[in-house]
């Protein structure tokens, strides 16, 4: 019997190739889109979940004001040490300091490693990073030992045992490998290839230092600190206890309102420390889109099968007349639905495997699709269940239960009873499509707004890179490179101008009040010509003079002046890091952080002691290759062991917003898919109406109706459905996009014409879909439609 069902199903599909292709293609595309979206969602939600103790892992984030408007992500080093000693709720803690890229040498092989860190030994007992060689409890033997990842061990030593090997670091110290750990997962918030003892950092303190040691240094917030708390601990109370411990050891007005926000590790990737959205909203939206796309495909199948019902009425009637029972017909239609789904599933698998490289590039991830992944199998099982329940059973019951005597005349009573429901489904489809169109346009507008917004400095034709040993020969290199045609000027600073991350509260000025004790200012040391090269505009003052006196001169931005409540600041006393000086200029506000944040106070100072200055080389588009070649030549002379990694500032700018760009591109892609699938549903409903009105159309044409009259007859009801979709979609899209834009301190406005364009696009797409089918229906010969009467 099953073989018979499959044969008939196969013949039916091949006989109606157009409708079969629409059904299979629509379902395959929707399965593909849903799985790709859910792979992205699963990856975002999976961050740090591999940690066995994740429910008890928290990171501490200090805030210095009662409103908790400014929260830092790093803490002082002693916090973990004192917390373990004095707070019973703390079971363990680990401090991590990003060490940046370092030069590693084994025998005659040199490697420039990027993901390196200093960490406490507890890193491998708190986090679930399996140590496959060495001891997880005691990974370091002394301050000249290190543990490395499995991939790093393979790269350095091949198949040889890594433990015991000696590696030279930065051409100075020899480190012994004392352990090898399994590569840290890509979905980990903590991810390094080389880890060295955190205690090394204590070697940077001397008897003459202001802070006498690492565990006495409460003033430098340079370290990520994770706490493993005991079961049942109140995290909010722990944050207060940590602040009390800090104040007990550093009694300053600056920290009188200090509080440590305890953020669960499981929330670090998608939430800010204060619990605000940092990506979770997009995850939720993409999850909904994935489900909607899959449901739309099932809806389309129902509409298309129902639309073909009149064509199959005589076939089914003949089967019933010659003895086919209702049960047999029911299972026949279920078999057809199963066959369609299986073909669509196989096609979707082929498409997914074929486009995964492109999708990873589009999404900015490194996702791996595995058909045998339990989540994928559950998704396919759910899709199959939905298809059978809604897209198989409903048409099967409808087509197997009619009266054959009536159906042989081409009529199927009952098919029109659910017209309202089918129209509602079309409204749902186009509502989703219009929302996606609006979202796509607004996301594109916001990204365009960010790209075109005046940052307050030049980002065009400026090459930037970390100078390394260039800083030791700054004047000579600067003089040499400025002779190169195409290089107009060179400057340097202690930070990335687009992402200044160093801030302090160590500032005093005349008139500072008690309410300003928590005043925080972002700091950057710069060369004397920095403002001129970067085209930063002075509002008042003259800037740096080019004399030794510049070491006591400061330039602040407008926001600093506002928050300091200072009138005519130029010439006023300003003490910074215990260094008395004078404000010599006020620079116009410029964007030195992500535009999700408001511009904060900033101070520029001249101090020639940074070993890792960021270089900025201004060139022009015509001679940029020549400028790069000259930089590379100088680089090989002063930094022969390192690879030059440079970027143009505009490229660096795009990189800052790459996640937003990827989200925008994904929206574009899946909005198009949803629209295509929605049009298939509309096509199915128009087909159904054309089939049920075939005799009416014939009569109207016989009585003189034109093709345009017939098109209007079949189209007007559907255009009403699309208009209703507009009315429903607009407020939903406005609410969603307004909420999304609140993530940006600087954002575009929601304008009416965006909604109008989105509505017009959806209307045009729907009209083309409907009128194309209506036109073909109107061209039919009325004699053929009426000859059965």
N, C-alpha and C positions, 0 to 999 in steps of 0.2 A: 504493500500500500504506500509506504513512504517513497519507494522508487517512483511510483505513479505520480505522487504529489510533486516530486522534484522535476519529473519530466514535463508535467503540465506547467509548472512554475517557470521552467526554463523556456518553454515555447511561448508563454505569455510575455516574458521579458523580451525575447528576441523579436516577437511580432510587433510590439509597441516600443520600438527602439528609442524614440525621442523621449517618451515619458519615463522609460526605464533609466535612460542616461541621466535625466534630471533628478530622479529619485536617488540613484546611486551616487552621482556626483555631489548632490547637495548634502547627503548624509556623510559621505567621505570627507568632504571639505569641513563640515561642522565637527566631525570627530577629530580631524587633524588640528583644527583651530583650538578646540577645547583642551585637547591633550597638551598642546604646546603652551597654552596659557597656564594650565594647571601645573606643568613642569616648572614654569617660572614662579608661580605662587608657592608650590611646595619648597622650592629652593629658598625663597625668602623666609618662609615660616620655619625652615629647618635649622636656621643659624643657631649654633651652640647647643642644640638639643641632644647631641651625642654625649654630652657630659652627664655622667651618672648622678652627680650631686647637684644638678642644675637648680633644683628647687631650693637649695640652701646657699647658692652662690650669688653674691651681690657685689656691685662696684660702688665706691664712694665718690660723690661729686659735691665739692664744697660750694656754698653760696654765702655771700657776705651781707645781704640785705634782707630785711624782714619779708619783702614781697617776693623774694627768690626770682628776681628778673634775670640776674646774671649768675649762671651756674658754670663752674669750671669742670672739666673732665679729669683733672689730675690732682694729686694730693702731695703733701710733704712726705718725705721718707720715714720720719719717726712714727707716723700715725699707726702703721701696722704693728711696729714693735711694741709700743705702749698699749695698744688695744689688746693684744694677746696677753699682756701682763696684767692689765687692770680691769678688763671687761669680761666677765665670765661667759657672756653669750657668744663671744668670738672663739670659735674652735680652732681656726687657723687663718692665715692671710698670706698673700703673695704680692710682691711689688715687681713691676715690670717697667723697664726703661728702654725705649726704642734706641738702638745704637746706630741706626742708619746703615749706610753701606761702608764696608771695610775691605781692605785688601788682605787676602789670604794666600799663603804660599806653602806648597808642599813639594819638596824637591825643586825641580825647575819649573813647575806649573804654578801659575798665578790665577787667582779668581777674584773678581770684584763682586762681593756678596751684598745683596740689598736687604734681605730680611734677617736682621740680626738684633739681638736684645740682651740686656742684662736682666736677670730674674733671680728671685729667691729659690732655693732648692724645693720649696713646697709647690712650685709650679706643677710638678709631675705627680703630686699626690692629690692636689685640689682639683685640677683639670684631668680629664680622661685622655691624656696623651701617653699611650703605651710606650714604655722604654723596653726595647727589644735586646739591647746590650747595655750592661751596666746596672746601676741601682737607681730605681725611681725615688727611694727614700733619701739617698745620698748621691745625687748625680755628680757633684763636684768634690774633688779631693782638696783643692786649694784655689787660690785666686788666679792660678795660671792653668786652669782646666776648662774644658768646654764639652758640651754635648751637641750633637749634630743630627740632622734628619737622615732618614734612610736614603733619600735621593742624593743628598749632599755626600754621604759616605760613599755611595756608588760612583759619584762623579769624581771624587778625589782618589779613592783607593781601589776602584774596580771590585774584584771579588775578594780582596784581602780583608783581613779583620781590621776594623777601624780603631777599636779600643787600643790605646797605647801609642798611636801615631802622634807625631809632633808637627804642629802647624805654626808657621810664623805669621803674626798678625801685624799689619801696617808696617812691615819691614823693621819691627822692633822686638816685640816680645814673643817668646815661644810658648805655645799652649798645647797641652796634652789632651787628646780626645779620651774622655772617661765614660762616654755613653753614646748610644744611638737610639733615637726615638722614631717611632712611626710617623710618617709625614702628617703634619697637622692638617685636618680637613679644610677644604676650600670654604666651607660654610661655618668657619670658626671666626669669632671676633678677635681671637688671639692666634696669630699665625706667623711663625718664624722658622727659619732653616738652621740657625745657629744660636745657641743660648750660652751665655757666659755668667759667672757668678755676680750677683748684685753687689756683693761685698767689695768688689773691685772699686766701686765708686767712692768708697771711704778713703782710698789712697789719694784722692784729690784734695783732701783737707790736711792742713798743717797746724802747728801750734799758733801761727800768726793769723790764721783764718778767722773771719768774723764768727762763723759757726765752727765749733771745735771738732765736729765729726758728723758723719752721715745721720746718725740717730739723735743728733742735737740740732739738726738743721730744719727748723720749723718754718723757715721763710721762703723756701723754694718749692713751688708746687709743680714738680717736674715728672711725677711718677703715677702710673696707673696702679691702683691698689684694689685688689679683689679680696673679699672676705667670705670665708666659709663659716656660716653661723650655725648655732645649735638648733635642733628642731624646736618649734614653738616660739622662737624669738620674734619679738615685735621689731620689725625693721625700722620703723619711724622712731621708736624709743632708742634704738641703737645709734641712729644718726645724731640724736641729741647727746648721747653719752660720749660719742667720738668728739663732738664739738667741745664738751666739757673737759675732756682729756687734753685737747689742743689748747684751750684757754688756760688751763692749769700750768702748762709748760711755756706758753708765750703770752704774756700779759700785756697786750697792746690794744688801744682803742679800735684799731683797724678791724679786729676780729671779734668785737663785742657782740655782734649779731650773727656770728658764724654758725652755720648749721650744715651738717653733712646729709645730703639727699642720698638715700640708699636705693639704687636701681637694681632690680633683679636682672641677672645675666640674660635670662630668656627674653627680656625686653630691649636689650641694648641695641640690637640691629634695627628695630622698627620704631622705637620710641626715643624721645629725648629723656634726660634724667628726671625731668618733672612730669613725665607721662604724656607729653604732647606728641602729636603725629610726626613721625620722621620717616614715613614710607608705608605705614600700615594702611593708610587710606587707599593708596593705589593698589595694594594687595587685595583689599576687599573688593574694589571695583573690578579688577581683573578676574577675580573668582566669580563674581556675578555675571560678567560678560561670558565667561566660559560656559556656565550653566545655561544662560539665555540662548547662546548660539546653538547648543545641543538641542534644547527644547524647540527652538524655531525650526530646526530640520525635521523633527518629529511632527510638528504641526504641518509643515509643508507636505509631508508624506500623506497625512490624513486628507488634506485638501486635494492633492493630486489623485489619490486613489478614488476618493469620492467623485471627483470630476470625471473620472473615466468610468464611473458606475453605469451610466446609460449605454456606453459602448459595449459593456460586458453583460448587459441585461439579457440579451437573447441567448448568449452563450450559457449563462447560468440557468436560464429557464429551460433550455433544452436538456441540460444535465439533470435538472429536477424532474422533468417529464419522463426521462428514461430510467429514473430510479435513484438518482443520487440523493442521499439524505442531507438534512441540515447540518448534521455533525461532520459529514464528509466534506461538504462545501466549506464549513468553518475552518477545518484543518487545512484545506487547500489554500485558503487565503493566508492563514498563519504561516504556512510553509513558504509562500511567496514573500512575506515580510521577512522571514528568517533568511531566505536566500539573498534578498536585497541587502540586508544588514551584513551578512557574512562577506559579500562581495565588496561592500562599502568599507568594511573593517580592513580587509586585505589591502584595498586601494589606499586607505589612510595610512597603513603601516609603511607601504612603499613610499608614499609622499613624505612621511615623517623622517624616515631614514635618509631620503634623498636631500631634504632641505635643512637638516639639523645644523650643518656647518654655517649656512646662511643665517639661520635663526639665532645661533649663538653670537654671530657677528652683530646681528640686529639688536639683540637683547643685552649685549655686553656681558654675557655669562659663558660658562663652560659646562652646559647641561649635557647629560648623557641619558638617552632614551633606552630603556630596557623593557621589552614587551612582557617579560616575566616578573617585572616589579609588581608587588602585590597591589599597590595603588593604581597602577595602570590596568591591571586585570579587573579590579573592582570597578573602575570607570567604564571599561568596556561592558562588564556585566550589567551595570546600571543602565547604560545606554541601550543594551539589548532588551532589558526588562521594560524600559520606557517605550522602546520601539514596538515591542510585542503588545504591551498593554494598551497603548494609545494609538499607535500607527498600524497595528495589526488587528486587534480584537474589534475595535469600533467598525472599520470597514467590513471585516469578516461577518460580524453580526448583521450589519445593514444589508449586505449583498446576499446573504444566505437565507434571509427571512422573508423576502417579498413573494408576492403571488405570481407564479410563472405565467398565468393567463394574461395578466395585466402587463407584466414586464415584456412579453413577446411583442407588445405594441410600442415598446420603447419608453414605457413609463415605469418609474419606481416610486411608489408612494412612500413617504416618510423621509426621503432625502432632503426635502426642503424644510423639515421641522427644525433642524439645527443650524439654519442659515445665520441666525443672530450670533450663535456661538462662534461660527467660523469667521464672521466679520469681526468679532471681538478679538480673535486671534490675530487677524491682520492688523488691527489697531495696536495690539501689543507689539507685534513685530516692528511696525514702523515707528512706534514711540521709541523703542530701543535704538533703532537706526538713527533717528533724528537726534537723540541724546548723544549718541556717539559722534555724529557729524559736528554738533555744537562743541562737544568736548575737544575734538581734534582741532577745530579752528582756534579755540581759546588757548589751548596748550601751545599751538604754533605761534599765536600772538604773543604769549608770555615769553617764549624763548626768543622771539624776534625783538621784543621790548628789551630784554636783558642784553642781547647782542648789540643793539643800537644805542643803548643808554650811555650817556657821557659818564665815564668812570671817574673823571677828574684828573686823569693822566693819560698819556699816549700808550697804546698797546700795539700799534701797527709798526712793523719793521723794526722791532726790538728783539734781539736774541738774548736769552737768559740762560744761565747755567751756574752750578756750584763751582766756585773757583778752586777749591782745594789749595794747593801750594801757590796758586796765582797770588793769593793774599800776601804771601811773604815777599813777592817781587812786584807788588802792585804798580808802583810808579814806572818801573822799567817796562812792564808789559803794556801798560796804558800808552806810554809814549810810542812804543813800537807799533801797536795796532792802529793807533790814530793816524799813522802815516799811510795806511792801506787805503786805496781809493774805494769809496763806498762806505767806509766806517766814519761816521761823522763825529761820534763822541762815545765815551765809555764812562760808566759809573759803577758803584757797588753799594751794597747794603747788607745788613745782617739778617734780612728776612726776605721772603717772597712777598713782593708788594701786593699781590692779589690775595694773600692769605697770611697776614700777620697773626701769629699765634702767641706771641709773648706779651704779657701784660703784668702790671704791678700796681700796688697801692702805695708804694714808697715814694710819695711826692708831697711836697709842702710848698705853700706860697703865703704871702701876706694876705690876711683876710680869710683864711681857711677856717670854717666853722666846725663845730662838733657834728653837725648833720652831714658833713662831707668826709667824715672819717672813713667811710667805705668807698670813697672815690677810687675808681680803677681806670688806668690809662694804658693803652697799647703802645709798645715801644719798638723803635727801629733805629739802629745806628746807621748812618749813611755817609757817603763821601760828600765833599763840599759842593760838588756840582750836581748832586742828585736831583734837586728840584728842577734845574734847567734842562737836564737830559730827559727826564720823565715828563716835563711840561706841567709840573704842579704849580698852581697859581697862588701867589702870595696875595692875601687880602690886605695885610699891613706889615710894615717892617721891611728889612732888607735881606733877611736870610743870613747865611753864613758869609763871613768876610774873607775867608781864605788865609787867615792869620792863626797863630797858635791860640789866640783867645777863643777860637771856636770850640775848644774842648769844654768851655763853660757856657756855651750858648745853646739855647733850645728853641725849636720851632714847634708850635702846637697847632692842631686843627680847630676849626670853628666850633665843633661839638665840644671840645675840651673847654673852650672859652665859655660856652653856654653853661656847662655843668659846674664850672668853677665860679660862675657868677662874677667874672672879672671884667671890668671896663678898662679899655685902653691897655691891654696886657703888654704891649711892646715896651721893653725897658724895665719891666717889673721883675722883682726877685723871684727865683724858682729854684727849689732844692730838690734834686732828683738822685735817688740812690746815695744819699749823704754827700752829694756833690753840689756845692753852692754854685748857682749860675744865674743867667738872665735870659728872659724871653726876648728873642730878637726878631721873631716873625710869627705871623699867623697864616697858615696855609688853608686854602679853600678845602672844604670837606671832599674827600675822595673815597672810593669804595676799595677798602683793603681787606674785605672779607666777603663771604658769600652774600648775595643779595636777599637771602632769606632773613638776614639780620640787619637791624638798623645800624647806621654808621655810629661808631663808638669814639670816645676820646682817643687821640693819638699824639704821640710826641716823637719828633725826629731830633736826633742828637748826633754830634760828631765825636767818635771815640775810636781810635785806631788800635783795637786789640782783638778783634774777632778773627779767628783762624779760618773760619768757613764762611767767607763772604759770598753773597749772591752777586754775580756779575751781570751787568746789563750793557749790551753793545747795540748802539743805534746805527742802523744802516738804511739803505733804500732798496726798493724792490728790484731795481735793475742790476745792482751790484751785490746782492745778498750772497750768491754762490762764492764770489771772490772773498767776501768778508768771512764766510764760514771756513773757507780753505785756510785763511790766515790764522783764524782762531785755532783750528786743528793743528797747524804747524807749531804754534806757540805751546799748545797743550802737550804735544809729544815731547817738547823740550823740558817742560816743568812738571808734568804729570804723566810720565811714560807708562806707568803701571796701571793707569785707569783709563777707561773708555770715556770719551767726551759725550756727555748726554745733554744736549741743548734743545731748547724749544723757543719758538717765537711766542711772544706774550699772548698774541691772539689765539694761538693753539693751546696755550696753558689755560686761557680763559674758557675755551670750549671744553677742555678736560674737566674743569671744575663743575660743569653742568652736564657731564656726559650721562649721568643717570636720568636727568630730566629729558635729555635728547633721546635716549633709548626709550623712555616711556612714551614720548611723543610719537616716535616711529612705530612703536607697537600699537598705539592707538590708531594711527593711520591705517596700518595693515588690517587689524581686526575689525575696525569700523567698516572698511571696504568689504570684508567677508560677510559681516552681518547684513550689510545692505544687499549684497548679492543673494544671500539666502532668503532675505525678506522678500525680494523681488520674485524669487521662485514661488514663495507662498502666495503672493499676489497673482502670479501667473496661473497657479492652480485654481484659485477662486474665480478668476476671469474665465478660465477654461470650463469650470463647472457651470457658470452662468450661461456661457455660450452653448454648451451642450443641452442644458435644460430649456433654453429659449430658441432652439434651432427652428422649430415650426413657427414660433411667433415672428422670428426674423424673416422666414420665408414669406409669411403672409404680408408683413409690412413692405417687403421689397416688391411683392406682387401688386400691392396697392399704391406703389410709387415712391416708397421711402428711398432716400439716397444713401450712399455709403457713409457720408458724414452723419446722417441721422442715426444710423445704426451704431456708429462709434460712440456718439453721445449717449445713446440708450444704454450701452454696456459700460460706459466709463463713468457716468456721473455719480453713481452710488459709491464707486471706489474712491473717487476724488473726495467725496464727503468723509470717507473713512480716514484718508490721509490727513484731511483738515482737522479731524477730531484728534488724530495723533499729534498734530502740531500743538493743539491746546493743552494736551496732557504733558507733552515732552518739555515744553518751554519752562514751566516753573520748576520741574524736577532738575533739568539741566542747569538752570540758574542757581539753584540751591547747591548742587554738587560742585559746580565750578567756582562759585563764590567761596565755598569752604576750602577748596583746593588752593585757591589764590591766597588765602590767609597764611599759607606757609611762607609767603614771600613778603618781606617788609616793603619791597619796591615792586609794584605789579601794574599790569595793564588794567584798564577799566572794562567792565562788562557793558558792551554797547549793543543797542537794539539791532543794528544792521547785521551783527554776527548771527543772531537768531533768525533774522529775515533771510539771509543767504542760505543758512542751513535748511530752513523750511522750503525755500525755493528749489534747492538741490533735490531734496527728498520728493517734492511734488513733481519735479521734472522727471526724475527716475521712475516714479510710480506711473506717471502719464505715458512715458515711452513704453513701459512694460504692458500697461493695460491697452493702450491704443494699438500696439502692434498685433496683439491677439484679436482685438475687436475688429481691426481692419481685415484680418484673414477670415473672420466669421462673416463679415459683411459682404465679402466677395463670393461666398458660396452660391451655387445655383439654387434658387428657391424651388425649382421643380423637383430636385433630388430630396429636398427637405420635406415636401408635401406629398410625394408620390405614395407613401405608405398609408395615407389617409383614404 
